[in-house]
Amino acid sequence: EGGGEPVERKGRAQFEVHGDLNKCICVAVGEDMTDNQVRVVLTWAEFPHSVVLCVKTPEGKIWKPPHDDKGDELGCTLLPNAELECVHAEGGYGPISVLLKKMLPGRYHIFAKCNPYKMAKGDVGWAQSNAQLTLFGGEQEALEWSGPTHFTHPKEGEAPWWDICFLDVDAKGCVKVRSFNELVEDEPGNRLTTVICKDINGKPVQGVKVLCQADTTAGSQETDETDEEGKLQVLLALAQYTVKVEKQGYINTAVRLMVDLEPSCCEVVVPMVRPEVFSQGQDLLCVLSWGGTDIAELHVETPGRLLKRPVGFEHEFASYDIPMTTPMQVMMGVWGRGYWALSPLSSHLSDGTPL
């Protein structure tokens, strides 16, 4: 190039020769990366023709709709630290290349989609594509790369989405690869999440306005209202969220929610509290809530008593008296997926409603 020293480039591929299709592959070839950059390259055979590569970064998602997509989506080809370098024209082979200019702390999610190519002998999708995804840059010492840098297409299945891997980058810039390499029916990187709103007596609260706000732009922001069971189900991108709830007559509340592959329960219970619960200016309400079916205990230790809910009892509480140093009352209650404790507290709310 320009009379200078030749640049060494290398690549690799794994493929099978079978069936009646043309025995063609496309091998991604690139030079060693520098400056802690990573290049993501997807290639495949002559078929299918309609292929999309998606790379979710801590700043957002890089992707471009397929050439035959007649919808209004424009995709995203440029972020401050990532860009779509090239995308295939009509036809097969590729490549599609995304350059990660700087590996930011957080999670990168790489996946792809194809629309099967229809032929007389049957549709040609991922399983017949000889598709390869290569990550260039793993050799850099500063990245302390852990995990594979090359992925081949799953050999079985007809689902349109190829969920490939995570790149988890820690605060020091070290990269850990988590491989999935599986075909799935729905777009990867999202989970159906349940938000449940209940009052302190365990009754569902309908019509609560719920805002799920992601910590990063890679997540999403969803707003809706709970149904008659106090529930809202929403599809959220994998991220950490602040869930804010609002309804007239209740105190505005916010809780934290992690949407990830684990834990298997993607659910949060938000306590809804009326202002009149607080009968005195020094009242303090402690609420423990959780999702799923696991058992939990709430321990409240005051200057006068230690109270806890023993496992196996739904409505009874053990109280352990210790010498009183300050006059104080503690009232505890229980409802499905939550406990509450209020101190000091009279036996009735200010409006006369018994606890």
C-alpha positions in Angstrom: 0.0 0.0 0.0 1.6 3.2 -1.1 5.0 1.6 -1.3 5.2 1.0 2.4 5.6 -2.1 4.4 3.0 -4.8 3.6 0.3 -5.1 6.3 -0.2 -8.7 7.5 -3.9 -9.7 7.4 -5.3 -13.0 8.6 -8.6 -14.7 9.2 -10.2 -18.0 9.8 -13.4 -19.9 8.9 -15.2 -23.2 9.7 -17.7 -24.6 7.2 -19.4 -27.7 6.0 -19.9 -29.0 2.5 -23.3 -30.6 2.1 -26.5 -30.5 0.1 -27.1 -29.1 -3.4 -26.2 -25.5 -2.7 -23.1 -23.8 -4.2 -20.2 -24.7 -1.9 -19.3 -21.0 -1.2 -18.1 -19.2 1.8 -16.8 -15.8 2.7 -13.8 -15.5 5.0 -13.3 -12.3 7.0 -9.6 -11.2 6.9 -8.2 -8.3 8.9 -5.1 -6.9 10.5 -4.3 -6.9 14.2 -6.1 -4.2 16.1 -4.5 -1.4 18.2 -5.6 1.2 20.6 -8.0 -1.3 22.4 -10.3 -1.2 19.4 -12.4 -4.3 18.4 -13.8 -5.1 15.0 -16.9 -7.3 14.6 -17.3 -8.9 11.2 -20.1 -11.1 10.0 -19.8 -13.1 6.7 -21.8 -16.0 5.2 -22.3 -17.9 1.9 -24.3 -17.0 -1.2 -27.6 -17.4 0.6 -29.5 -16.0 2.4 -29.5 -12.5 1.0 -31.3 -10.6 3.8 -29.0 -10.4 6.8 -28.7 -7.9 9.7 -25.9 -7.6 12.3 -26.8 -5.9 15.6 -24.3 -4.7 18.2 -25.7 -3.3 21.4 -23.2 -1.1 23.2 -23.4 0.9 26.5 -24.2 3.9 24.2 -26.9 2.3 22.1 -27.4 -0.2 19.3 -25.6 -0.2 16.0 -27.5 -1.8 13.2 -29.0 -1.3 9.7 -32.3 -2.7 8.3 -31.9 -5.2 5.4 -32.0 -3.8 1.9 -35.4 -5.4 1.3 -37.0 -3.9 4.4 -39.8 -1.6 3.2 -40.5 -0.3 6.8 -39.7 3.1 8.2 -36.9 2.0 10.5 -33.6 3.7 9.7 -31.4 1.9 12.2 -28.3 3.5 13.7 -24.9 3.4 12.0 -22.9 5.8 14.2 -22.3 6.3 17.9 -19.6 8.2 19.7 -17.5 5.1 20.2 -18.9 2.7 17.5 -19.7 2.8 13.8 -21.0 0.6 11.1 -18.1 0.4 8.7 -19.6 -1.6 5.8 -22.7 -3.5 5.0 -23.3 -5.9 2.1 -25.2 -4.8 -1.0 -28.0 -6.9 -2.4 -27.0 -10.6 -2.4 -25.0 -12.8 -0.1 -21.6 -13.2 1.4 -21.3 -10.0 3.3 -19.3 -8.7 5.0 -21.0 -6.6 7.6 -18.4 -4.8 9.8 -18.9 -2.8 13.1 -15.9 -1.0 14.6 -15.9 -0.6 18.3 -13.5 2.4 18.7 -13.2 2.2 22.4 -14.3 -0.6 24.8 -16.4 1.2 27.3 -17.2 -0.4 30.7 -20.5 -2.3 30.5 -22.1 -4.9 28.3 -22.0 -5.4 24.6 -24.5 -7.8 23.0 -23.9 -9.2 19.5 -26.7 -10.9 17.6 -27.9 -11.2 14.0 -31.0 -11.9 12.0 -31.7 -13.3 8.6 -34.8 -13.7 6.4 -34.6 -17.1 4.9 -34.1 -17.3 1.1 -36.9 -19.1 -0.5 -35.9 -21.8 -3.1 -37.8 -24.6 -4.8 -36.0 -27.2 -2.6 -36.8 -25.3 0.6 -35.9 -22.2 2.6 -32.2 -21.4 3.2 -31.7 -19.8 6.6 -28.9 -19.8 9.2 -28.5 -23.6 9.4 -27.4 -23.7 5.7 -25.6 -20.3 5.6 -22.0 -21.2 6.6 -22.2 -17.9 8.5 -19.1 -16.8 10.6 -18.7 -14.0 13.1 -15.2 -12.9 13.9 -14.0 -10.5 16.6 -10.7 -8.9 15.7 -8.7 -7.3 18.6 -8.7 -10.0 21.2 -5.0 -10.4 21.0 -4.4 -7.0 22.6 -2.8 -7.4 26.0 -4.6 -4.4 27.6 -7.9 -6.0 27.0 -7.0 -9.2 28.9 -9.4 -11.0 26.6 -11.1 -14.0 28.0 -13.2 -16.2 25.7 -13.6 -17.0 22.0 -13.1 -14.6 19.1 -14.8 -16.7 16.4 -18.3 -18.2 16.1 -19.9 -20.4 13.5 -23.6 -20.6 12.7 -25.8 -23.1 14.7 -26.2 -26.2 12.5 -29.8 -26.8 13.4 -33.0 -24.8 13.8 -35.1 -22.4 11.7 -35.5 -19.4 14.1 -34.6 -16.1 12.5 -32.4 -14.6 15.3 -28.9 -15.8 16.0 -27.9 -14.9 19.6 -24.1 -14.9 19.5 -22.5 -13.5 22.6 -22.0 -10.9 25.3 -18.8 -8.9 25.7 -18.7 -7.8 29.4 -16.1 -5.0 29.9 -15.0 -4.2 33.5 -13.8 -0.8 34.8 -10.2 -1.7 33.8 -11.2 -2.4 30.2 -10.8 -6.2 30.5 -13.1 -8.1 28.2 -14.9 -11.3 29.1 -16.9 -13.2 26.4 -20.0 -15.1 27.2 -21.1 -17.3 24.3 -24.6 -18.3 23.5 -24.5 -19.2 19.8 -28.1 -20.3 19.5 -31.1 -19.6 17.3 -34.1 -17.9 19.0 -37.5 -16.8 17.8 -37.6 -13.3 19.3 -35.0 -10.5 19.3 -32.3 -11.2 21.9 -31.6 -8.8 24.7 -35.1 -8.4 26.0 -37.1 -9.9 28.8 -40.8 -9.8 29.7 -40.8 -8.1 33.1 -43.6 -7.9 35.6 -44.2 -4.9 37.9 -46.7 -5.5 40.7 -48.2 -2.6 42.8 -49.8 -3.4 46.1 -50.8 -1.4 49.1 -49.5 -2.2 52.6 -52.5 -4.5 53.2 -51.5 -6.6 50.2 -54.3 -5.4 47.9 -53.5 -4.7 44.2 -53.6 -1.1 43.1 -55.0 -0.6 39.7 -54.2 2.4 37.4 -50.8 3.1 38.7 -48.6 5.0 36.2 -45.3 3.1 35.9 -42.2 4.4 34.4 -39.2 2.0 33.8 -36.2 4.2 33.1 -32.9 2.5 32.1 -29.6 3.7 33.5 -28.0 3.7 30.1 -29.2 4.5 26.6 -28.7 0.8 25.7 -31.8 0.1 27.7 -35.3 1.5 27.2 -37.9 3.7 28.8 -41.4 2.4 29.1 -44.5 4.0 30.6 -47.9 2.3 31.2 -50.5 1.6 33.9 -51.2 -1.4 36.0 -54.3 -3.6 35.4 -57.0 -4.7 37.8 -54.6 -7.1 39.4 -52.1 -4.4 40.1 -49.8 -5.8 37.4 -47.9 -4.4 34.4 -46.0 -6.6 32.0 -43.5 -4.9 29.8 -40.7 -6.1 27.4 -37.5 -4.5 28.6 -34.0 -4.5 27.3 -31.3 -6.1 29.5 -30.2 -3.2 31.8 -30.6 -1.8 35.2 -33.7 0.3 35.7 -35.3 2.7 38.1 -39.0 1.9 38.4 -41.1 5.0 39.4 -44.7 4.7 40.3 -47.3 7.4 40.6 -51.0 7.4 41.5 -53.2 10.1 43.0 -53.8 9.4 46.7 -50.5 7.5 47.2 -46.9 8.6 47.8 -44.7 8.5 44.7 -42.3 5.6 45.0 -39.2 4.4 43.2 -37.5 1.0 43.3 -34.5 -0.5 41.5 -34.8 -3.4 39.0 -32.1 -5.5 37.3 -33.3 -7.0 34.0 -30.8 -9.8 33.1 -30.7 -13.4 32.0 -30.5 -14.3 35.6 -32.2 -14.4 38.0 -35.0 -16.4 36.3 -37.6 -14.3 38.0 -37.9 -10.9 36.3 -40.4 -9.3 38.6 -40.5 -6.5 41.1 -43.2 -5.6 43.8 -43.7 -1.9 44.5 -45.4 -0.9 47.8 -48.0 1.7 47.5 -48.4 3.8 50.6 -51.0 6.5 51.4 -49.9 9.6 53.2 -52.4 9.1 56.1 -50.5 6.0 57.2 -48.1 8.4 58.9 -49.9 9.6 62.0 -46.9 11.4 63.5 -44.1 13.5 62.2 -41.5 10.9 63.3 -43.1 7.8 61.8 -40.8 5.6 59.8 -42.2 2.9 57.5 -40.0 -0.1 56.6 -41.1 -2.2 53.7 -39.5 -5.4 52.3 -40.8 -6.6 49.0 -39.6 -9.0 46.4 -40.6 -10.9 43.3 -41.0 -14.7 42.7 -42.0 -17.3 45.3 -39.0 -17.4 47.5 -39.4 -17.1 51.3 -37.9 -14.1 53.2 -37.9 -12.7 56.7 -38.0 -9.1 57.9 -36.2 -8.3 61.1 -36.9 -5.0 62.9 -34.7 -4.2 65.9 -35.7 -1.2 68.0 -34.4 0.2 71.3 -37.2 -1.7 72.9 -37.9 -4.9 70.9 -36.7 -7.2 68.2 -39.5 -8.5 65.9 -39.3 -10.9 63.1 -41.7 -13.1 61.1 -40.9 -16.8 61.6 -40.8 -18.9 58.4 -44.0 -20.9 58.0 -46.4 -18.4 59.7 -48.5 -16.2 57.6 -50.1 -13.9 60.2 -48.1 -14.4 63.4 -45.0 -12.7 64.6 -42.5 -13.6 67.2 -41.5 -10.6 69.4 -38.5 -10.7 71.7 -38.8 -8.3 74.6 -35.6 -6.6 75.9 -35.4 -3.9 78.5 -37.2 -0.8 77.2 -35.0 2.2 76.9 -37.4 4.4 74.8 -41.2 4.1 74.7 -41.8 2.8 71.2 -44.4 0.7 69.4 -43.8 -1.5 66.4 -46.6 -2.8 64.3 -45.8 -5.5 61.6 -47.9 -6.8 58.8 -47.5 -9.3 56.0 -48.8 -9.7 52.4 -47.8 -11.9 49.5 -44.2 -10.9 48.5 -43.9 -8.3 51.2 -43.8 -7.3 54.8 -44.1 -3.9 56.4 -43.3 -2.3 59.8 -44.3 1.1 61.1 -42.9 2.7 64.2 -44.2 4.4 66.3 -47.8 3.6 65.3 -51.3 3.6 66.8 -53.6 0.6 66.1 -55.6 2.6 63.5 -54.8 4.8 60.6 -55.7 8.5 61.0 -58.9 8.0 59.0 -60.0 5.2 61.4 -59.1 2.3 59.1 -57.9 -0.6 61.2 -54.6 -2.1 60.4 
